[in-house]
Amino acid sequence: MRYFIHFAYNGASYNGYQTQPGLPTVQLTIEQALSTLLRTPIAIVGCGRTDTGVHASDYYAHFDYPKKYSNPAIDEACIVPHEESMPVPAPINLQQLVFKLNSFLPADLAIFDIFPVKENAHARFDAISRTYQYHVSDLRLPFKQGLYSRIYFHPNIDLMNQGAAILMEYDDFTSFAKLHTDVKTNICHITHAHWDKVDDEWIFTIRSNRFLRNMVRSVTGTLLDVGRGKLSLDGLRQIIEKKDRCAAGVSMPPQGLFLMKVEYPFDQLRIDQQQQS
């Protein structure tokens, strides 16, 4: 059976989502916890890659478990003791597994749900959109350290929103892509891009069907150049049309970036308990 796991994390203590030898990552931390609780090696496939220090409020991954779970209403315990004579791990209670994982994992990781999906469902390839936010402030915010990026000027939000609107006129974002990656295309369809002033922060929200490596951070840095008067709106157009990463603005630090929402056609992917047979 294949399952989706829905969770969130503060990325400050991790070298990104994806497993890297000898380094703490979100993927490795969850895989170790699942493997321990389920008493069998578990590998998870995430909905995307986040860099060191980047956070996720809404993240999905999938994993396969070699024996179907039984109905949670029937199971009394989370884990049925494993015996060597058992050919596969015993069934577990999904709700209890969520509870046990949250007790087992560090406090900067929160598991929301685990649910069964069709055997070909894929956390990365079945996502239809992703929404990111980037947080900046020109103030020193001691209670938000690691959750925003400090800037040293007061940006013009109207100009930045005019620049954000320009982004949606284009679909090739080569100028904002990390160099020397293995992606086959730099085409992205942005459906929302907007800055909002919320208390002491300026928050940039952007939604697209897909994002290129480092794209949101470099787009944010370039729009901030517009907001400080360093770059004109025509200059922004020229950067996009050049399709040259060297033409764009500086990439912003990772700590201000949040993956806020990942959307799926869940009506086509999820299966209910009655379908598990």
ChimeraX attribute file (.defattr): number of C-alpha atoms within 10 A of each C-alpha:
attribute: neighborCount
match mode: 1-to-1
recipient: residues
	/A:1	15
	/A:2	19
	/A:3	22
	/A:4	24
	/A:5	21
	/A:6	18
	/A:7	17
	/A:8	19
	/A:9	23
	/A:10	20
	/A:11	26
	/A:12	17
	/A:13	14
	/A:14	24
	/A:15	18
	/A:16	22
	/A:17	24
	/A:18	19
	/A:19	16
	/A:20	12
	/A:21	7
	/A:22	6
	/A:23	12
	/A:24	17
	/A:25	20
	/A:26	24
	/A:27	20
	/A:28	19
	/A:29	16
	/A:30	20
	/A:31	18
	/A:32	14
	/A:33	18
	/A:34	22
	/A:35	13
	/A:36	14
	/A:37	18
	/A:38	20
	/A:39	15
	/A:40	14
	/A:41	14
	/A:42	18
	/A:43	18
	/A:44	19
	/A:45	18
	/A:46	22
	/A:47	18
	/A:48	20
	/A:49	13
	/A:50	23
	/A:51	18
	/A:52	20
	/A:53	21
	/A:54	26
	/A:55	29
	/A:56	22
	/A:57	17
	/A:58	19
	/A:59	23
	/A:60	27
	/A:61	20
	/A:62	22
	/A:63	19
	/A:64	17
	/A:65	17
	/A:66	14
	/A:67	14
	/A:68	16
	/A:69	18
	/A:70	16
	/A:71	14
	/A:72	16
	/A:73	9
	/A:74	9
	/A:75	16
	/A:76	11
	/A:77	13
	/A:78	19
	/A:79	18
	/A:80	14
	/A:81	10
	/A:82	14
	/A:83	10
	/A:84	7
	/A:85	6
	/A:86	8
	/A:87	10
	/A:88	14
	/A:89	19
	/A:90	18
	/A:91	20
	/A:92	23
	/A:93	20
	/A:94	20
	/A:95	15
	/A:96	16
	/A:97	20
	/A:98	19
	/A:99	15
	/A:100	17
	/A:101	19
	/A:102	16
	/A:103	12
	/A:104	14
	/A:105	16
	/A:106	12
	/A:107	10
	/A:108	14
	/A:109	19
	/A:110	18
	/A:111	21
	/A:112	17
	/A:113	15
	/A:114	18
	/A:115	16
	/A:116	24
	/A:117	21
	/A:118	17
	/A:119	13
	/A:120	10
	/A:121	19
	/A:122	22
	/A:123	22
	/A:124	17
	/A:125	12
	/A:126	15
	/A:127	19
	/A:128	13
	/A:129	17
	/A:130	22
	/A:131	22
	/A:132	23
	/A:133	23
	/A:134	27
	/A:135	23
	/A:136	22
	/A:137	22
	/A:138	15
	/A:139	14
	/A:140	14
	/A:141	15
	/A:142	7
	/A:143	7
	/A:144	10
	/A:145	13
	/A:146	18
	/A:147	22
	/A:148	22
	/A:149	22
	/A:150	18
	/A:151	14
	/A:152	10
	/A:153	12
	/A:154	13
	/A:155	19
	/A:156	14
	/A:157	19
	/A:158	14
	/A:159	20
	/A:160	25
	/A:161	19
	/A:162	17
	/A:163	27
	/A:164	24
	/A:165	16
	/A:166	16
	/A:167	23
	/A:168	15
	/A:169	12
	/A:170	15
	/A:171	13
	/A:172	17
	/A:173	24
	/A:174	22
	/A:175	23
	/A:176	31
	/A:177	25
	/A:178	14
	/A:179	13
	/A:180	6
	/A:181	9
	/A:182	6
	/A:183	9
	/A:184	6
	/A:185	10
	/A:186	17
	/A:187	15
	/A:188	17
	/A:189	18
	/A:190	21
	/A:191	15
	/A:192	14
	/A:193	21
	/A:194	18
	/A:195	23
	/A:196	15
	/A:197	13
	/A:198	10
	/A:199	8
	/A:200	13
	/A:201	18
	/A:202	19
	/A:203	21
	/A:204	23
	/A:205	21
	/A:206	24
	/A:207	21
	/A:208	17
	/A:209	16
	/A:210	18
	/A:211	23
	/A:212	17
	/A:213	19
	/A:214	17
	/A:215	17
	/A:216	25
	/A:217	22
	/A:218	22
	/A:219	25
	/A:220	28
	/A:221	19
	/A:222	24
	/A:223	29
	/A:224	26
	/A:225	21
	/A:226	26
	/A:227	23
	/A:228	17
	/A:229	14
	/A:230	12
	/A:231	16
	/A:232	16
	/A:233	18
	/A:234	10
	/A:235	15
	/A:236	22
	/A:237	15
	/A:238	14
	/A:239	21
	/A:240	21
	/A:241	15
	/A:242	15
	/A:243	17
	/A:244	15
	/A:245	18
	/A:246	13
	/A:247	17
	/A:248	24
	/A:249	23
	/A:250	17
	/A:251	17
	/A:252	22
	/A:253	17
	/A:254	24
	/A:255	22
	/A:256	23
	/A:257	29
	/A:258	26
	/A:259	22
	/A:260	19
	/A:261	17
	/A:262	22
	/A:263	15
	/A:264	18
	/A:265	10
	/A:266	12
	/A:267	7
	/A:268	10
	/A:269	16
	/A:270	16
	/A:271	16
	/A:272	10
	/A:273	12
	/A:274	7
	/A:275	10
	/A:276	14
	/A:277	7
